[in-house]
Amino acid sequence: MKRYTLVVALGLLIDQLTKYLANTQLTFGMPIDLHRYASIQLVHNYGAAYGIMQNQRLILLCISAIVGMACWMWLKKGQPK
């Protein structure tokens, strides 16, 4: 269980760090070319994947909380006592 907790915590840390860097280093809507065929651009998505459920933050939060608790219970159930 500790390994999963460490992996999740590390993933959350990396996620928040990259979001912080994007918000402080990039200008909204202005692409930066990384390579001939690749660029990055700061955009905001107020929904789930690909913009579905736009501006439905409370519903998305509830769904995320339920799924997170279910995953935690599933992992906890598989641990020997």
N, CA, C and O of each residue as an XYZ file, in Angstrom:
324
protein
N       0.822     -1.197      0.000
C       0.000      0.000      0.000
C       0.870      1.267      0.000
O       0.512      2.272     -0.614
N       2.012      1.207      0.694
C       2.889      2.372      0.742
C       3.451      2.701     -0.629
O       3.638      3.872     -0.959
N       3.722      1.669     -1.436
C       4.242      1.901     -2.781
C       3.217      2.648     -3.626
O       3.573      3.581     -4.346
N       1.946      2.249     -3.545
C       0.897      2.922     -4.310
C       0.736      4.365     -3.846
O       0.556      5.272     -4.659
N       0.801      4.567     -2.546
C       0.672      5.918     -2.006
C       1.811      6.802     -2.504
O       1.592      7.959     -2.862
N       3.013      6.264     -2.528
C       4.168      7.020     -3.012
C       4.029      7.353     -4.495
O       4.323      8.475     -4.907
N       3.586      6.397     -5.294
C       3.414      6.621     -6.731
C       2.349      7.687     -6.977
O       2.545      8.578     -7.803
N       1.226      7.602     -6.268
C       0.155      8.585     -6.433
C       0.629      9.965     -5.984
O       0.384     10.958     -6.669
N       1.300     10.032     -4.848
C       1.796     11.318     -4.354
C       2.798     11.931     -5.329
O       2.755     13.134     -5.584
N       3.689     11.123     -5.870
C       4.657     11.617     -6.848
C       3.958     12.103     -8.115
O       4.322     13.139     -8.671
N       2.961     11.357     -8.568
C       2.192     11.772     -9.744
C       1.482     13.099     -9.526
O       1.471     13.955    -10.410
N       0.887     13.270     -8.345
C       0.207     14.529     -8.028
C       1.196     15.690     -7.951
O       0.902     16.795     -8.406
N       2.357     15.437     -7.379
C       3.386     16.467     -7.291
C       3.856     16.916     -8.677
O       3.970     18.113     -8.942
N       4.124     15.961     -9.548
C       4.551     16.283    -10.914
C       3.450     17.023    -11.663
O       3.725     17.981    -12.384
N       2.199     16.581    -11.495
C       1.061     17.228    -12.146
C       0.951     18.692    -11.722
O       0.817     19.577    -12.567
N       1.009     18.946    -10.418
C       0.869     20.310     -9.922
C       2.062     21.184    -10.312
O       1.896     22.368    -10.607
N       3.251     20.606    -10.314
C       4.441     21.348    -10.719
C       4.361     21.770    -12.184
O       4.663     22.917    -12.513
N       3.956     20.853    -13.069
C       3.869     21.209    -14.489
C       2.755     22.232    -14.733
O       2.897     23.093    -15.601
N       1.659     22.155    -13.988
C       0.597     23.163    -14.121
C       1.099     24.533    -13.664
O       0.823     25.550    -14.301
N       1.830     24.548    -12.568
C       2.388     25.807    -12.074
C       3.349     26.409    -13.102
O       3.277     27.599    -13.407
N       4.241     25.583    -13.628
C       5.203     26.072    -14.622
C       4.501     26.580    -15.874
O       4.888     27.608    -16.429
N       3.469     25.867    -16.323
C       2.738     26.309    -17.507
C       2.077     27.658    -17.265
O       2.129     28.540    -18.121
N       1.458     27.819    -16.103
C       0.760     29.075    -15.808
C       1.700     30.252    -15.592
O       1.322     31.397    -15.840
N       2.905     29.990    -15.139
C       3.835     31.098    -14.878
C       4.765     31.382    -16.052
O       5.279     32.495    -16.166
N       4.995     30.407    -16.925
C       5.980     30.581    -17.990
C       5.377     30.752    -19.383
O       6.049     31.252    -20.286
N       4.127     30.347    -19.571
C       3.500     30.424    -20.894
C       2.459     31.529    -20.925
O       1.854     31.848    -19.902
N       2.254     32.106    -22.085
C       1.214     33.102    -22.298
C       0.009     32.413    -22.921
O       0.147     31.643    -23.871
N      -1.167     32.691    -22.384
C      -2.387     32.033    -22.850
C      -2.572     32.214    -24.351
O      -2.535     33.331    -24.867
N      -2.771     31.092    -25.045
C      -3.079     31.105    -26.469
C      -1.907     31.336    -27.404
O      -2.090     31.355    -28.621
N      -0.705     31.512    -26.865
C       0.468     31.769    -27.700
C       1.326     30.505    -27.770
O       1.978     30.149    -26.788
N       1.334     29.824    -28.916
C       2.116     28.580    -29.018
C       3.622     28.833    -29.034
O       4.096     29.861    -29.519
N       4.351     27.874    -28.494
C       5.813     27.898    -28.512
C       6.268     26.651    -29.255
O       5.956     25.531    -28.851
N       7.007     26.849    -30.345
C       7.495     25.720    -31.135
C       8.626     25.011    -30.401
O       9.607     25.635    -29.995
N       8.477     23.709    -30.239
C       9.517     22.893    -29.622
C      10.366     22.207    -30.676
O      11.557     21.965    -30.476
N       9.748     21.903    -31.780
C      10.384     21.175    -32.870
C       9.612     21.530    -34.125
O       8.599     22.227    -34.065
N      10.077     21.067    -35.224
C       9.406     21.360    -36.496
C       7.949     20.916    -36.489
O       7.099     21.569    -37.095
N       7.653     19.812    -35.810
C       6.301     19.261    -35.802
C       5.636     19.289    -34.428
O       4.565     18.704    -34.262
N       6.231     19.943    -33.451
C       5.670     19.939    -32.101
C       5.713     21.336    -31.492
O       6.672     22.085    -31.680
N       4.659     21.667    -30.763
C       4.614     22.933    -30.043
C       3.773     22.737    -28.778
O       3.025     21.767    -28.653
N       3.914     23.680    -27.850
C       3.075     23.668    -26.657
C       2.334     24.987    -26.590
O       2.802     26.011    -27.086
N       1.154     24.940    -25.959
C       0.322     26.130    -25.881
C      -0.521     26.039    -24.619
O      -1.069     24.981    -24.312
N      -0.627     27.134    -23.891
C      -1.431     27.173    -22.672
C      -2.894     27.377    -23.049
O      -3.248     28.367    -23.689
N      -3.728     26.440    -22.649
C      -5.174     26.546    -22.809
C      -5.815     26.101    -21.496
O      -5.175     25.426    -20.690
N      -7.059     26.472    -21.282
C      -7.778     26.074    -20.069
C      -8.975     25.217    -20.456
O      -9.740     25.568    -21.355
N      -9.127     24.093    -19.768
C     -10.239     23.182    -19.991
C     -11.064     23.155    -18.711
O     -10.569     22.727    -17.668
N     -12.299     23.602    -18.774
C     -13.152     23.671    -17.592
C     -14.101     22.481    -17.503
O     -15.104     22.532    -16.792
N     -13.784     21.424    -18.218
C     -14.591     20.209    -18.164
C     -13.697     19.014    -17.941
O     -12.596     19.126    -17.400
N     -14.189     17.874    -18.364
C     -13.400     16.646    -18.258
C     -12.606     16.486    -19.555
O     -12.355     17.468    -20.254
N     -12.222     15.288    -19.869
C     -11.428     15.017    -21.067
C     -12.118     15.566    -22.315
O     -13.312     15.359    -22.534
N     -11.341     16.258    -23.109
C     -11.792     16.832    -24.390
C     -12.946     17.806    -24.203
O     -13.722     18.028    -25.133
N     -13.072     18.389    -23.019
C     -14.057     19.436    -22.792
C     -15.471     18.977    -22.518
O     -16.381     19.805    -22.481
N     -15.693     17.666    -22.319
C     -17.055     17.239    -22.011
C     -17.437     17.734    -20.621
O     -16.566     17.913    -19.770
N     -18.688     17.951    -20.386
C     -19.236     18.436    -19.116
C     -18.632     19.789    -18.728
O     -18.230     19.984    -17.581
N     -18.570     20.709    -19.670
C     -18.021     22.038    -19.410
C     -18.756     22.702    -18.244
O     -19.984     22.663    -18.171
N     -17.994     23.308    -17.338
C     -18.507     24.059    -16.194
C     -19.396     23.232    -15.269
O     -20.315     23.770    -14.651
N     -19.135     21.950    -15.169
C     -19.861     21.064    -14.252
C     -18.902     20.587    -13.161
O     -18.790     19.388    -12.905
N     -18.223     21.518    -12.532
C     -17.169     21.183    -11.575
C     -17.671     20.361    -10.390
O     -16.985     19.434     -9.959
N     -18.832     20.671     -9.861
C     -19.337     19.943     -8.692
C     -19.595     18.484     -9.034
O     -19.244     17.596     -8.258
N     -20.195     18.231    -10.172
C     -20.451     16.850    -10.595
C     -19.136     16.112    -10.813
O     -18.984     14.972    -10.374
N     -18.187     16.755    -11.488
C     -16.885     16.130    -11.728
C     -16.147     15.861    -10.415
O     -15.493     14.827    -10.276
N     -16.246     16.776     -9.458
C     -15.617     16.585     -8.160
C     -16.223     15.386     -7.429
O     -15.495     14.581     -6.849
N     -17.541     15.268     -7.455
C     -18.216     14.138     -6.800
C     -17.824     12.810     -7.450
O     -17.544     11.834     -6.754
N     -17.804     12.776     -8.764
C     -17.422     11.550     -9.472
C     -15.981     11.187     -9.129
O     -15.682     10.019     -8.879
N     -15.089     12.169     -9.114
C     -13.684     11.918     -8.786
C     -13.539     11.401     -7.363
O     -12.757     10.484     -7.114
N     -14.277     11.975     -6.433
C     -14.203     11.543     -5.035
C     -14.696     10.107     -4.879
O     -14.091      9.321     -4.151
N     -15.783      9.762     -5.552
C     -16.327      8.401     -5.473
C     -15.345      7.396     -6.063
O     -15.098      6.346     -5.469
N     -14.789      7.710     -7.217
C     -13.823      6.805     -7.852
C     -12.569      6.682     -7.001
O     -12.030      5.585     -6.854
N     -12.097      7.785     -6.439
C     -10.924      7.749     -5.576
C     -11.147      6.884     -4.334
O     -10.282      6.092     -3.960
N     -12.306      7.040     -3.702
C     -12.617      6.212     -2.528
C     -12.743      4.743     -2.896
O     -12.295      3.873     -2.148
N     -13.346      4.462     -4.039
C     -13.484      3.071     -4.485
C     -12.111      2.447     -4.745
O     -11.883      1.291     -4.387
N     -11.210      3.187     -5.355
C      -9.852      2.679     -5.595
C      -9.121      2.444     -4.283
O      -8.450      1.425     -4.117
N      -9.248      3.387     -3.345
C      -8.600      3.234     -2.053
C      -9.129      2.002     -1.323
O      -8.350      1.240     -0.751
N     -10.455      1.799     -1.338
C     -11.051      0.627     -0.677
C     -10.605     -0.660     -1.356
O     -10.349     -1.657     -0.682
N     -10.509     -0.650     -2.673
C     -10.072     -1.841     -3.415
C      -8.630     -2.187     -3.058
O      -8.308     -3.355     -2.844
N      -7.759     -1.179     -2.993
C      -6.367     -1.422     -2.626
C      -6.263     -1.869     -1.164
O      -5.485     -2.768     -0.846
N      -7.028     -1.256     -0.295
C      -7.001     -1.592      1.127
C      -7.483     -3.034      1.342
O      -6.946     -3.745      2.192
N      -8.474     -3.458      0.589
C      -9.050     -4.805      0.724
C      -8.031     -5.872      0.361
O      -8.032     -6.951      0.953
N      -7.172     -5.592     -0.592
C      -6.192     -6.568     -1.059
C      -4.969     -6.690     -0.157
O      -4.136     -7.566     -0.387
N      -4.834     -5.850      0.851
C      -3.665     -5.871      1.734
C      -3.830     -6.918      2.823
O      -4.901     -7.028      3.420
N      -2.772     -7.693      3.090
C      -2.856     -8.642      4.204
C      -2.862     -7.906      5.540
O      -2.278     -6.831      5.677
N      -3.525     -8.497      6.508
C      -3.637     -7.859      7.841
C      -2.530     -8.255      8.753
O      -2.483     -7.806      9.899
